[in-house]
Amino acid sequence: MRVIARDGAAGVTHRTVAREAGLPTTATTYYFSSIDALLTAALTQCMEEDSARIEALVGAPDDGVDKRRSLALLMAEILSPPGHLLAEFELFLLAARRPEQRAATRRWTEALAAFARQFTDEPLRVKLFAQAYDGLLLQALLADKPPTPDEFEELLRELLPDPEGA
């Protein structure tokens, strides 16, 4: 991920990855037969880690802290520094061109949907949240000044309002 964060996906070669890891080039070619295999493994690892973070929020006990606030704090945290998130988005977009890499994104989408279902059982709102979440982070990467946790929380409350009567 450090290579992608620094050089973009186009900068990924067996040699650059091995150099970054302090390994001989043969080590990366042994485990990854192609650059596509290496990129797919990187995307899969990212999606697994990101999904686990969202799933931890879903499974967290109700300690009085609104989970939208917890997610807003997480969003602000992953933007600083932005290199890792930028690399993830680059891999995510590669999956749009490479159907064989899309499977890695499914757990991520389901984790976001599970988060949304804590606030609504409306399928359209769940889908809206799952799709808007990535858009919020992408726009934050483009902003001169990234949103604060309070700004993220305000947006999350619009996407996932309190249930009626709550």
TAPE-V864062 format. One record per pair of residues at least 12 apart in sequence whose ideal C-beta (glycine too) atoms are under 10 Angstrom apart, sorted by the first residue. I is the first residue (numbers start at 1). J is the second residue. D is the distance in whole Angstrom. If there is no record, write none. Layout:
I&J&D  I&J&D
//
This chain:
1&20&9  1&42&6  1&43&10  1&45&8  1&46&7  1&49&10  1&83&8  1&84&6  1&87&5  1&88&8  1&91&9  2&16&10  2&17&9  2&20&6  2&21&9  2&83&8  2&84&8  2&87&8  3&16&5  3&17&6  3&18&10  3&19&9  3&20&5  3&21&9  3&38&10  3&42&9  3&87&8  4&16&10  4&17&9  4&39&8  4&42&7  4&43&10  4&46&10  4&83&9  4&84&9  4&86&8  4&87&4  4&88&8  4&89&10  4&90&6  4&91&7  4&94&10  5&81&9  5&82&9  5&83&4  5&84&6  5&85&9  5&86&6  5&87&4  5&88&9  5&90&9  6&20&9  6&83&7  6&86&10  6&87&9  7&20&10  7&87&10  8&86&9  8&87&8  8&90&6  9&35&9  9&39&6  9&42&9  9&43&10  9&87&8  9&90&5  9&91&7  9&93&9  9&94&6  10&35&10  10&90&9  12&28&10  12&35&6  12&36&10  12&38&6  12&39&6  12&42&8  12&87&10  12&90&10  12&91&10  13&25&9  13&28&9  13&35&7  13&38&9  14&26&9  14&27&9  14&28&4  14&29&5  14&30&10  14&31&10  14&32&7  14&33&10  14&34&9  14&35&7  14&38&7  15&28&8  15&29&10  16&28&9  17&29&10  17&31&10  17&32&8  17&35&9  17&38&6  17&42&9  36&94&9  36&98&7  36&100&8  36&101&8  37&100&10  39&90&9  39&91&6  39&94&6  39&95&9  39&98&8  39&101&7  39&104&10  40&91&9  40&94&9  40&95&9  40&98&8  40&100&7  40&101&5  40&103&9  40&104&7  41&101&10  41&104&9  42&87&8  42&88&9  42&90&10  42&91&6  42&94&10  42&101&10  42&104&9  43&87&10  43&88&8  43&90&10  43&91&4  43&92&7  43&94&7  43&95&6  43&98&9  43&101&6  43&102&9  43&103&10  43&104&5  43&105&8  43&108&10  44&91&9  44&101&8  44&103&8  44&104&4  44&105&9  44&107&9  45&91&10  45&104&9  46&84&8  46&85&10  46&87&8  46&88&5  46&89&10  46&91&6  46&92&8  46&104&8  46&105&10  46&108&9  47&88&8  47&91&9  47&92&8  47&95&9  47&101&10  47&103&9  47&104&5  47&105&6  47&106&8  47&107&6  47&108&5  47&109&9  47&111&9  48&104&8  48&107&7  48&108&9  49&84&10  49&88&9  49&108&10  50&74&10  50&78&8  50&85&10  50&88&7  50&105&10  50&107&9  50&108&6  50&111&8  50&112&9  51&105&10  51&106&9  51&107&5  51&108&5  51&109&9  51&110&8  51&111&4  51&112&9  51&114&9  52&107&9  52&111&8  53&71&9  53&74&6  53&77&10  53&78&8  53&111&8  54&71&8  54&74&8  54&107&10  54&108&8  54&110&9  54&111&4  54&112&6  54&113&10  54&114&7  54&115&6  54&133&9  55&107&9  55&110&9  55&111&5  55&114&7  55&115&8  56&70&9  56&74&10  56&111&10  57&70&5  57&71&6  57&73&10  57&74&7  57&111&9  57&114&9  57&115&6  57&118&9  58&71&10  58&111&7  58&112&10  58&114&5  58&115&5  58&116&10  58&117&9  58&118&6  59&114&9  66&119&10  66&153&8  66&156&9  66&157&9  66&162&9  67&115&7  67&118&6  67&119&8  67&156&9  67&160&9  68&115&9  68&118&9  68&119&8  68&152&9  68&153&6  68&154&9  68&155&9  68&156&4  68&157&6  68&159&9  68&160&6  68&161&10  68&162&9  69&149&7  69&150&9  69&152&9  69&153&5  69&156&8  69&157&9  70&115&10  70&149&10  70&153&9  70&156&10  71&112&10  71&115&7  71&133&9  71&149&9  71&152&8  71&153&8  71&156&6  71&160&9  72&136&10  72&147&9  72&148&9  72&149&5  72&150&7  72&151&8  72&152&4  72&153&4  72&154&8  72&155&8  72&156&6  72&157&9  73&149&5  73&150&10  73&152&8  73&153&8  74&149&9  74&152&9  75&133&8  75&136&7  75&137&6  75&140&7  75&146&9  75&147&8  75&148&10  75&149&7  75&151&10  75&152&5  75&153&9  75&155&9  75&156&8  76&140&9  76&146&7  76&147&7  76&148&6  76&149&5  76&150&9  76&151&9  76&152&6  76&153&9  77&149&9  78&137&7  78&140&9  79&137&7  79&140&6  79&141&7  79&143&9  79&146&5  79&147&8  79&152&9  80&146&7  82&137&10  82&140&8  82&141&6  82&146&8  85&137&6  85&138&9  85&140&9  85&141&6  86&138&10  86&141&6  88&108&10  88&134&10  88&137&9  89&134&8  89&137&8  89&138&6  89&141&7  91&104&9  91&105&9  92&104&9  92&105&7  92&108&9  92&134&7  92&138&9  93&138&10  105&134&10  108&130&9  108&133&10  108&134&9  109&127&9  109&130&6  109&131&9  109&133&10  109&134&9  110&130&9  111&130&9  112&126&9  112&127&10  112&129&7  112&130&4  112&131&9  112&132&9  112&133&5  112&134&8  113&126&5  113&127&8  113&129&8  113&130&5  114&126&9  114&130&9  115&129&7  115&130&8  115&133&8  115&156&10  115&160&8  116&128&8  116&129&4  116&130&6  116&132&10  116&133&9  116&156&10  116&159&8  116&160&6  117&129&9  117&160&10  118&160&8  119&156&9  119&157&9  119&159&9  119&160&4  119&161&7  119&162&8  119&163&7  119&166&9  120&159&9  120&160&6  120&161&8  120&162&10  120&163&7  121&163&9  125&159&8  125&160&7  125&161&9  126&160&9  128&159&6  128&160&9  129&156&8  129&159&5  129&160&6  130&159&10  131&159&10  132&155&8  132&156&9  132&158&9  132&159&6  132&160&10  133&155&10  133&156&9  133&159&8  136&151&10  136&152&7  136&155&6  136&156&8  136&159&9  137&152&9  139&155&10  140&152&8
//
